[in-house]
Amino acid sequence: MPKAPPDTAVPGVARGNAALLDAFAKHLTGRPEHTRGAYLRDTWALARLAGAAPLGTLTAPQLRRFLATLHGRGLAGRSLARMLSSWRSFYGFLLERDATVKENPCAGLKAPRSPKKLPSALSPDEAVRLVQIEARDPLAVRDRAWLELAYSSGLRLSELAGLDVDRLDLDNGEVRVWGKGAKERIVPVGTAAREALSAWLAVRATLKGANTKALFVGRSGARITPRAIERRLAEWAVKQGLPRHVHPHMLRHSFASHVLQSSGDLRAVQEMLGHASIASTQVYTHLDFQALAKVYDAAHPRAKKSRVR
């Protein structure tokens, strides 16, 4: 965890700033571990940028220069936006704690934007090859279940790792998910995923700590972590012969793209993904266009580029 005792000298960070960050770490107790970790990493980065300057004295122009520095080092717009959000939360904490801090210097700041990239998706054949792993041991049975569920229902990584047994209704083929902003949605679960989940539940009942509420657990009975899912997915992608790195969000993108290609129902995909705005879902229409463009370029005689003689 990126925190240090206030009395410990941290290279590049003023002692007073280290003490503030230690207090901020305690303030974040109870937050989801990945959120807490991101906030602390980002505020420690701010403290290193500030050097000897007290964090409570930093101004908006200084923070803007820090963002420009990080942008110049190659940080993407999304990473900078997350970092700015962390800083904004830190200064909100500081406003309540320190009477000398009169305003949040992050209030009017916006992170530099990077060009928006289209999400990467697997082809239908690649997706099927990935999820059809040989479930020869308990962990492989578990992995087959969350792979099938992630591709069947388009869950986010945090939703997958945080899923409890009582959120699953295999009889009706659906799962209730708590998404962003603590919004609940009900998503269909496909037949292959239901079969894989049934197999996992039977194995799970024999494991240590099977009475826990977590759906996906390890051998010790503890809930599987998002990092463990990422690692196992990368390993399975290699074993299944996929020619590229596969990350959990790629399964979500593949789900959305394949459902949209089959149904053409953008609103339904929006609801299943849990997007608050249709604009977030419309990016998948560009994926469809890319697929169609490749077919056109390969098949249409007028699409082929003439050679320069």
N, C-alpha and C positions, 0 to 999 in steps of 0.2 A: 504494500500500500504506500503511495507516494506521500508520506508525511514524515516529519522529524520532530523530536522533542525540542521545545523552545530554547533550551539552554545549549543545544548542540550547534556548533558552527557548521553551516552548510555552504560548500563552495559556491560563490557567486550570489548568495542570498543573505541579505541583512538579517541579523538576529531578531530584530523586532518584527520583520516580515514573516520569519519562520514561526514565531509565536502566534501571529495572527492566523497563519495557515493551519497550525495545530488546533486552534480554537474552532476554525471553520470545519476541520475534519470531524471534531466532536459534534458540531452543529448538524452535520450531515448524517449522523447515526440514525439508522432506520430507513434511509433511502435504499433503493435497489443497488446492489453492489457494483454493477457496471456503471450506473449513473454516478454514484459516489466516486468511483475510481476516475471517471472521466473529468469530473469537476476538480478533483484534487490534482490530477496531472496538468490540467489546463491552468490552474491558479499557481502551481509551482513554476510553470513555464513563464507566467506573468512576473513572478517574483524574480526569476533569473534575468528577465528583460529589464526589470526596474533597477537591478543592481543595488546600490546603496540608498536609493530613494525610497522613503516610506510609502507603502502601497496606498495609505489613506490620503496622500497628498497628490497622487497622480491625476492629471487632467484629461479631458477628452482628446485634445490634440496629441498628447503623449501616447495615449492608447491607440490612436489612429496610426501614429508612426510605428508603434509596435506591430500592428496588424500588417502594415506595409512591409515591414522587415520580414515577417513570417511568410508573407505572400512571395517576397523576393527569394526566399529560401526554397520555394516550391510547394508550400502548403496549399492544398486545393480549397476552393471557395467553401465547400461543405464543411471541411475541417475548421476553417477560420470562423464560420458561422457558429459551429458548436463551441469553439473556444470563446467567442464573444459572449455566447449564452452563459457559459460557466463564469466568466468574469462578471457578467451582470448579476448573477446570483450571489457571487462573493460580495459585491459592493452593496447588494440589498441586505446581506447579513451585517456588513460593516455599518450601514446606516442605523441599524437598530442597536448596535453595540457601542459606537463611538460618536459622541455628541459633536466632535469637531468636523466630522464628515457631514456635509450639508446636502449633497446631491449625488446621484449615481452617475459617474462620468461616462458610463456606457449607454446612457439613456437614448441618445440620438445617433449612435454609431451603427453603421452597417458594414458587414464584411465584404471585401472584394469578391466579385463573382467569377467563377470559372465557367468556361463553356459547358453547357449541359450535355452529358453523355447519355446515349441510349443504353438502357439496361441490356446486359448480355443474357441470352437464353439458350438452353440446350435444344437440340432438335428433338422431335418426338422419339426417334429411334434411340438417341443418346439418353434421354430421360428414362425410357423403359429399361435400357441396358444397366443404367445406374441403380435403379431401385430393385432390380431382380437379383439381389445378392444371395449367395448360398448361406442360409441361416443354420450353421452347424453347431453353434454354441450359444449360451444365453445372451451374450452381448451382441452377437450377430443377429439374433432374433429381435432384440430390442432395436438395433440399428435399422433393420428391414422395416420395422413398424414406423419409426419416425421418418424414414425416407419416404415411405409410401404416403404417410399422412401429410408431410410437407408438400409433396408434389400433387397429391389429391386435393388438398384444401387451401394451398397458397399461404400457409402460416409464416409469420415473421419468426426469426430466430428466437427472440425473447419470448414470443408466444408459445413456441414449441417447447422450449426448456421449462417454462413456467406452468405448463399445463398440468392440471390435477385430474385424477381418475374420475371424479364425479362430474367433470365437464364433458365427458364422453358418453354418447348415447348410441351404441352400436345397433340396437334394435331399430331405431329410426334413422340410422345412418347420418348422424350429425354431431358436430362438436361446438360447444359454446366457448367463445374466445374473448378474453379481455384484451382489447387492443390499445392503441395510443389514446391518451386522454381518458383512460379508464372507461372506454366505450365497449359495450358488449355486442357481439354479433354472433349469429348462428350460421355455420358453414357446412355444406354437405360433405360427407365422407364417402368416397367411392368404394366399390366392392372389394377391389384388391387391397385397399388400405384397411377395410374392416376385417378382412381375413388375417392380414398381418398383425393388426392390433389384438385380435382375439388370441392369436398364437403367443404374442408377447404377454398378455395378461395371464395366461396359463403358466408361463415360465416365471413371470414376476412374482406370482403367489408363492413360489418355492424359495425365493431369495431372502436373505437377511434384511430385516427392516421392511418387509412387504406391507406392513400396516401403515406406512407413510402415505400421505395424500398425493405425493408426486406421481405422475404417470410414468415418466421415464427416469429410471434410477440405475446406479451402478451396482457392482457386486456387494458393496458395503451397505446398500440400501439408501444412500444419499442421492438427492436429486442430481441429475446430470446437468453440467454447466454449459452455457453457450459455447465457451472455448472448447470443451470436449466434443461437442457436436461438430464444430468447425474442423477440428483435427481429424475426427473419425470420417467425416465426409470427404476430406482431401485424400485420406488413405484409401477409402473405398473407390473413389474416382480413378485412382491409379490402378487398383486391382482389377477394376472392370474395364480397363483399357481406354478410358476417355482421354482424348488427345490434349486436354487443357485443364488448367486449374479450375476446380469447381468450389464455389462458396455457397453457404445456405441461401442467400438472397437470390442466387441464380435459379434455385428450385421454385421460388415464389414467382420470379419473372417467367419461368418456363410454364408454370401453371396458368398465369394470366394470358400469356401469348397463345398457348394452345387452345384454351377455352374460347378466347376471342376469335381465333381462326376458325373454330368449329361452329360457333354460335353467332358471331357478329353482334352479340348483345353487350355493349359497353357498360350499360347501367348495371347489369347483373354482375359483371366482373368487378365493377366499382364496389358493390355491396359485399361481395365475397372477400375482396382484399381489405375492406375496412377503410377505404379512402374517403376522407371528408369531402374532397372536391373531385369533380369529374375530370378536372385538368390533370390531376395526378395519374389518372388511369389512361388518359388519351395518349400518353407516350407509347403505349402498346399498339396503337394504330400505326405508328411509324415502323414498329417491328414488322407488322403485317405487310406494310408497303415494301419494306426491304426484301422480304421473302418473295413477294410477287415480282419485284423488279429483277431478282436473280433468275426466276423462271422465265420471265420475258426476255432477258438478255441472252439466255441460253437457247431459247426455242424460236424466237421470232427472227426471220431472215433479215428484216429491216433494222433489227436492233444491233446486229453485229457490225463492229467498226471495220471500215475498209482499211486495208493496209496501205501505208505510204510507199509509193514506188519511187 
